Amino acid sequence: MLRYATPLLFSCRIPPSIKTLAPLPSPSFLPIPDPKRPPPVCRYSSSTCNYVHLPFCRRRCHYCDFPILALGSSAANAAAGDDDDDDPRIANYVRLLLREIEATPKPGSGDEPPLQTVFFGGGTPSLVPPRLAAAVLGALRARFGVAARAEVSMEMDPGTFDGGRLREFVELVGVNRVSLGVQAFQEELLRACGRAHGAAEVREAIGIVRRCEGLENWSMDLISSLPHQTAEMWAESLRCAVDARPTHVSVYDLQVEKGTKFGQLYTPGEFPLPTESQSANFYKMASEMLTAAGYSHYEISSYCMEGYECKHNLTYWQNKPFYGFGLGSASYINGARFSRPRRIKEYAEWVQKLEEGAVNHETSNVEVKDLAMDAVMLSLRTARGLDLQSFRRSFGEGLAFSLCKAFRPFVENGLVVAMDEERGTIPPRDFIKLQISSDDELEDISSDDELEDRVAFIRLSDPDGFLLSNELISIAFGVISP
Amino acid sequence: MAALMRASREARSKLRPLSSISRRIATYHDPDPLASGKDRSFCSQSRHNCREGVVDLSQYPPERIRNFSIIAHVDHGKSTLADRLLELTGTIKRGHGQPQYLDKLQEAAMTPKSISFSLKLVLLCICTEVERERGITVKAQTATMFHRHTVGGTNSSDKQDSPSFLLNLIDTPGHVDFSYEVSRSLAACQGALLVVDAAQGVQAQTVANFHLAFESNLTIIPVINKIDQPTADPERVKSQLKSLFDLDPEDALLTSAKTGKGLDQVLPAVIERIPSPDGKRDSPLRMLLLDSYYDEYKGVICHVAVVDGALRKGDKIGSAATSQTYEVLDVGIMHPELTSTGVLFTGQVGYVVSGFKPAKHMVFSGLYPADGSDFDALNHAIERLTCNDASVSVMKETSTALGMGFRCGFLGLLHMDVFHQRLEQEYGARVISTIPTVPYIFEYADGSKIQVQNPAALASNPGKRVAACWEPSVIATIIIPSEYVGPIITLCSERRGEQLEYSFIDSQRALMKYRLPLREIIVDFYNELKSITSGYATFDYEDSEYQKSDLVKLDVLLNGQPVDAMATIVHNLKAQRVGRELVDKLKKLIDRQMFDITIQAAIGSKVVARETLSAMRKNVLAKCYGGDVTRKKKLLEKQKEGKKRMKRIGSVDIPQEAFHELFKIS
């Protein structure tokens, strides 16, 4: 019960780069009447962030609803996956990808800063031959430039690479951050979710990654609430993760999606899936064990050692623009969010159109309330929380006040935490007092200004607030767009 | 109290015209009936032409007028018989697919009739959704027919020279809740066709309707219908009519409205047996209001029967009850469409374009807009609808849980349902209605007495002792196949019923009379009765006096806060059980929220049932898929919309269905 009253751990761990939000841009593509309130997203702000989707997998995992292309288990015998390297499906796809990159217009005048992050996601990008991955990065470099110290991440699955192949990715392609799709350490769980690898490959892969020179930054993915998963198994997985000492851990709570094998078989909260309360408990275990091992819980499902936040993902959460290339990928450029077709045929047609200049790059009119909802939804996922000062400047004092008012009962019960500028927790009693005085229900012991001055951030508490983030964020949505 | 209620009942069933004072104002409209009669003398030659031109009503003195209605148990063929009569008189064309004109086809949806489907659809559009769904006549409809007949003559041969009679068929709704409307319609008649199904025989509503007609001093013509059925047994029906109503078996007409057999005897019997209306032609206008409704284009349309005098377009009329005056904008007959005649004479029935008897409200319920901001829309819809159905009482009230709304009084539960559905279907209003209640009387130790139409208005801790309370009761007549007697006795005693009578009307069927608290039958009694007896029970009730009872107010509390809209008044002995049911049901209906919710039922400060709904533990999308913000946002927006459909009480969100579901607990 006292857990969420524990003071927050993040004030010291937030690197300077994310302490301040992107400077507020000024050009006027939004019809905002108040000239003092500039829109939070700039039409011409350039993206320094890039996602590349490499959709190939051996087979589809039972929980997965991503746009992927299953290659079949031809390479099950070879850890190095050499058989796949000549697969024409991969080569053809990469060609399409290169065409898309080539045909994507550069925003602005041409003196934009180079890309700061490149993320090869999938799918299983490690199935793509290193030379092809290098070709993609080359194309990006040619088109947008890639900063010398850019974060280049790649998702890799156990059983798809050996030491040599990893070295190629690092040396030839320039990958400097690996995201290893471990998911579980138990043979039976891996089998139950249809993973193409077993527990032995997991241990082997961890060894390869740890031994790899020039690669100190790596992340491990784990999934909680798998069918038949027990608290003991979860604790074991967390212990193994801590023992492997990755710089970053991502813990995903299983989402049972429509159209997946799990979607047909299981109902959340019902056997063999853990109950809601067990599943909440798994989340808490992760938060406790990883925090105790020195990791910072900087986002709902992300933990890192100090300074090892995933820069790429931070872009998403900071509501900054990013490019997206490849099947089904999403981009956010010039204020417009766009998702590419999820089927290869339609994607190819779309690339064709892009080359012909038939794709409309005009931004649709984005409503202010949508921007406010994006800002709230994304920032509340993070430990940093919502920067109220900046929110006030962008969307007005009234909205910020209404938001605080709607969160009042949850500040009271510890799901939401209010913080001052030094990221010190404002005791719920004080927060409520500030609120009430602003409501003019009491004599004005303190003024609106005081509230404005004191409450600089609001965040969801760890773990209870994070666990109910959908509820809390949808309450905020109700305030922004009634 | 009892005496008072009986008095009002008698008043209803007597012919008691809502007298209206005619203060004629000289107008440009020439009232000379002879002149207009000459101009349009061709009209009486052909009924067809009559419809196109103006009917000369001055040709029909009271001696040539018959006003009658058809009364029957539901599904005994009233509507089909009415259609055949309209066809026989040429009022509607045979085979033109206007069957059941009077009911506007509400029964056709249930019983297969030999008409084309497309026409059914066309007609279905006319009738109210409620009527079509339930297959019952709710609003009375009326039609005027013309028929040549020589009294004492042998019909067909000398028909052309026979005098023409003006026959007004005044329809009555079938369901018991609407006996108020039946009384009104019967008050305008001098006779009634009592239609009984030749196979099914006398049913509960046959008995109820017969008594209403009998009390109104109507001449009753028994019609044994559906004699074409293989199981028809007219002789048995005749003996029932004799034993139950003392009707001479010789008087019964045998018909089949379906095949047409025996129909030719019906209108001659109407003309020869039913007396003509006995109004005074030279007296000032008095008329009886039968029905009123709202027409989008014409405004308020009233169906009236002229008792004395005449009513002309341009007249100013006053309501004796409210002293309000109205101008007659248009007047005419229903033939069956509104046909303007400019005048209505003594004994005639027609419509007046211009709203008027206080009904006794036995069921009350709060109606609130599902979305608080829709109050004006609901207000508007209720205004329009009460214009059509003046028997609903409406008072503004405010609930802390549901905001601004209305306390509405209804004649019965079906009436309430009908009103509710019409609000939703005809006016598009989204409505939350509170647990229906009956008017209770509480007397305190200090001698003060209050009538409680809204349980929320009764103080939970009044600070003074309740000396006595009373609740309205009804006398219920239940006719059931004898094998169901046991379960029905159990049902009635569970409902605090007192058996008054138990007899067998024939070898297979039992008749039981019970005195039951009205509260016990308003919610689900009829459904229970039907389900226990596989639909064979027939049920009718009449209001009876107030009974002393041990009543308590049961509050529902969420996190310690009483929800006024969920308060209910129950018998002390049932309070524990009802409280338990309410609490259990609410626990199922309310979704888990971000904090624990205690749900309690309490009498005053005594908690009789309690449950805790533990807080939701987890609702998180652990992964923000590859930056696909749009998808996640859609999901959260859906969640937000879900919250919007909830009613927030204190900090607890309650789904609207919860309010509806709570009704089902009695």
Interface residues (C-beta under 8 A of the other chain):
Chain A: Y51 H53 F66 G121 V251 Y252 D253 L254 Q255 E276 S277 S279 A280 Y283 I300 S301 N313 T315 Y316 W317 F322 G324 S329 A330 Y332 R337 S339 M373 D374 M377 L378 R381 P409 F410 N413 L415 F466 L467 L468 S469 N470 E471 L472 I473 S474 I475 F477 G478 S481 P482
Chain B: M594 F595 M616 R617 K618 N619 V620 L621 A622 K623 C624 Y625 G626 G627 D628 V629 T630 R631 K632 K633 L635 L636 E637 Q639 K640 K643 K644 S651
